[in-house]
């Protein structure tokens, strides 16, 4: 009897302990880890469907759309459901490497989350997918907003483009999803955070094959937040005209701006590229071909190309001498006889000018005068003043990839040439040749000091941006003297082809020596002289003299702009529709 009671006690204890364990485990499953397992069960039957936000539109100053969105079909797969046969079929339909699809799928940690693998599929491919819908388990088709650039190469360097996020970018940031887009260049990159908007989320019930059954009404969806629109200072019509004026030249960079506040009207680089073809990615071979093209279409010459600026630098050498009170406007040097000797080395001028005062030397762009002026005031005076003006540093435009150029000083020459550097290097610097390098944007900004009493506005591309100025502290007396020379350049000097009827134009021509081919053609100018509304800087690569090529192009640009703003004549400007033309 005692033995039976003992056995019963053991059984009762075992049952009681088992019951307690069941209760404890149930508490753990339902209370302690209940939310976790509820979430996991939901993921099997309820899918988060992310709705891509349309990027903000980009407008020019007259509210013309220069970047918008359009609808496009995409294909996505659910990793937990899609199999090898389906991946083989997808890679065959779209002619893409199956391994590339697998790489994208691996990035997604949630196996029930749809992964976009192909964007912007054609109607024929869409039809094939729909026909084989039952066979292609775990494959979905949807509609998303895609970036569109209606003016293609005309605005390519200004706007840049968007591209799909890489695996590295996904790892570094939790704000992107696989298949998401990010700004890669231009305004798209600079203002990506405000252009991109925020995803919306819908909750959808799915079956075992991942097919959508219906909306889950118990869960409140999250609305899409569209990207913020950008309103730029760019003048699309003027940009179109600029492209037409440059149609006979292969490579060029042009900057047009409001010299009083730094608003950019035109930021144009030729050749360009079609950013629409980059949105959905190129294969390696296509990308290398575009990047290695002879004319470098991906290179923004307006802010990235660093050139010697030729005689457009002479006004700043004159400005440095006047500001340092080392000369007056009536200062003469030895007569220009077409050549000047430094010991046995001959330095030439493009013409025989005779004996000139400062203003006439600017008007007729006499190299011999500026060789002697640079030698007289010395490299330290030239560099100290022109550095304050902005040479050798960024103009700080609101775009990525801007270059700062190069303003060589005494220390730089010593590091580069050792003790062998001579006054010949100062001669070259004095006429904007040799080692001095500037970008079109940098040069355009430097010339704004003649309009703003020595102050230089920070260039910008977005309307309503706070205007800021860089103070050079160059004396107004020096500025006024050089301005007389700039007016004479276009009135009866080397820049007469930049004239605009009934309007006084100030400016300076330049011819930049190029050891690798034909010289580059430059002109910088502004109008009207008494109340400047536009400043234009034109660089045309391998085109020859500034006065014969860049100057007339700049004159046409200024004339086109001024016809629209102050009605200087009854003639209508020829502005063709760039989209139809191309």
C-alpha positions, 0 to 999 in steps of 0.5 A, a space after each residue: 500500500 505504501 509503495 502504491 502511494 509512493 508511485 502515485 505521488 511520483 506520478 502526481 509530481 510529474 504531471 504537476 511539473 509538466 502542467 507547470 512547464 506547459 503553463 510557463 511555456 504558454 506564458 512565454 509564448 503568448 505574453 513574454 514573446 507574444 508580439 514577436 510570434 504575432 509579428 512573424 505569423 503576420 509576415 507569412 500572411 500580411 505583407 507590407 507594401 511600400 509605395 514609392 514617393 514621386 520625386 519633387 519636380 524641378 522648375 526653371 525660373 519661369 515655372 517650366 518643368 525641367 525634371 518630372 516623373 512618369 509612371 513605369 512598370 517594375 518587376 519584383 520577387 518574394 525571396 521566400 517563394 521564388 524558386 530557381 526555375 522562376 529565376 531562370 525564366 525571369 533572366 531569360 525574359 529580360 536578358 539579365 544575369 540570374 546571379 545579379 538577381 540573386 545578389 539583390 535578393 540576398 540583401 533583403 533580410 525579410 524573405 517575405 518582403 518584395 524585392 524590386 529587380 527590374 525597372 521600367 519594363 516594356 509592354 511586350 515584357 509586361 505581357 509575357 509576365 502576365 501570360 505566365 503569371 500562374 507559373 511564376 510564383 513569387 513574381 509581382 508586377 507594379 507601377 512606380 514613379 520614374 524620373 524623367 528629364 524632358 530636355 535630355 542633354 540640354 540640362 544634363 549637367 545642371 540636373 544630373 541624374 538618379 540611379 539605383 542605390 548600391 548594396 554599400 549605400 543600403 548598408 550605410 543607411 536605413 532610409 533606403 530600400 532595395 531598388 530605391 533611387 538616389 541623386 548621383 549628380 547635379 541638383 539631384 544629388 545636392 538636394 536629394 534629401 528634399 526631392 526624394 519624399 517618403 514612402 507610403 505603406 499599405 498592408 495586404 493579405 497574401 496567400 501561400 504563393 505570395 499572391 495578393 488577396 486583399 487589403 488588411 483593413 485592421 491596419 491603417 496605411 501610411 500615406 505617401 509624402 511626395 518630394 518637395 518641388 525645386 524652383 530654380 533660377 535657371 532660364 530654360 529659354 536662354 539655355 536653349 538659345 545658348 545651345 543653338 549659338 554653340 551648335 557649330 562647336 564640340 566642347 564648351 562651357 557657359 555661365 550666365 548669371 545675375 551679377 547683382 545677386 548671384 542667381 544663375 541663368 545658364 549653366 551649360 556644358 557641351 557635350 552633354 548626355 541623356 540622363 534618362 538612359 542612366 536612371 535605370 542603370 547601364 551595364 559595365 561596358 556601356 558605362 565605361 564607353 560613356 565615361 571614356 568617350 573622347 569628348 567627355 560628355 559626363 564632365 561639367 565644363 562649367 564648374 569642373 574644367 580648369 583652363 588657363 584664362 588668357 587675357 581675361 585675367 589682365 583686368 585683375 592684374 591691373 586691379 592689383 596694381 591700382 589697388 596697391 597704389 603702385 601705378 596710376 591709369 596714366 602709367 606707361 611702360 616700354 613700347 610694344 614692338 611685338 616682342 619683349 626680351 627677358 635676357 635671351 628669351 623672347 616673349 611675344 605679343 599678338 600685335 604691335 601696339 606701340 606705347 600705351 597707357 593702362 586703359 588702352 593696354 586693357 582695351 587692346 589686350 597688349 601682352 607686352 604691357 602686362 609682362 612689364 606690369 607683372 614684373 613691376 608689381 611682382 608675384 606677391 602683389 598679383 597673388 595677394 589681390 587676386 586670391 581675395 577676389 576668389 581665384 584658387 578657391 571654390 565659388 561655392 555654388 550649390 552643386 557637387 563636384 565644383 573645382 577650385 582651379 589653381 592660383 600659383 604663388 611664390 611657394 607653389 613655384 618653388 615647390 614645382 620648379 625649385 630655384 629654376 623658376 624665373 620672372 618668365 613665370 610671372 610674365 605668363 601669370 600676368 597674361 593668364 597663361 602658364 600654370 594659372 587655372 580657372 573654371 568658367 564659373 569662377 571667372 564669371 564670379 570674379 567679374 561681378 566685383 565690377 558691378 558690386 563695388 568689390 563685393 562678389 555674390 555667392 552663385 546659387 541655383 535655387 530661388 529664394 536662397 539667402 544672398 551672401 557676398 564675399 568682400 574683396 576690399 578692392 578700392 572703388 577707385 581701382 575698380 572704376 579705372 578698370 571698368 573704363 577699360 572693359 567698356 572700351 574692349 567691346 566699344 572699339 577694342 578686341 571684343 567689338 563682336 560682342 556688341 549689342 545694339 543700343 546697349 553699352 557692353 563691358 567685357 574682356 576677350 581671352 585666348 588660352 594657349 593649349 599645348 595639346 591642340 588649338 587654343 581655347 576661346 574666351 569672353 567674359 562680359 556684362 550689360 548694360 554697362 550702367 545697370 548690369 542685368 546679366 553677366 556672361 562667361 563663354 569658354 569654347 574649347 579649341 576654337 581659336 581667338 576669344 574675340 572672333 568666337 567666344 565674343 560674338 556668342 556672348 553678344 548673342 546671349 546678352 542680346 537674347 536676354 535683354 530683348 526679353 527684359 528691357 525690350 531693346 528692339 522690336 526683333 523677336 529672338 529665335 528660340 527654337 523648341 529644343 525637344 523637337 529639334 533633338 
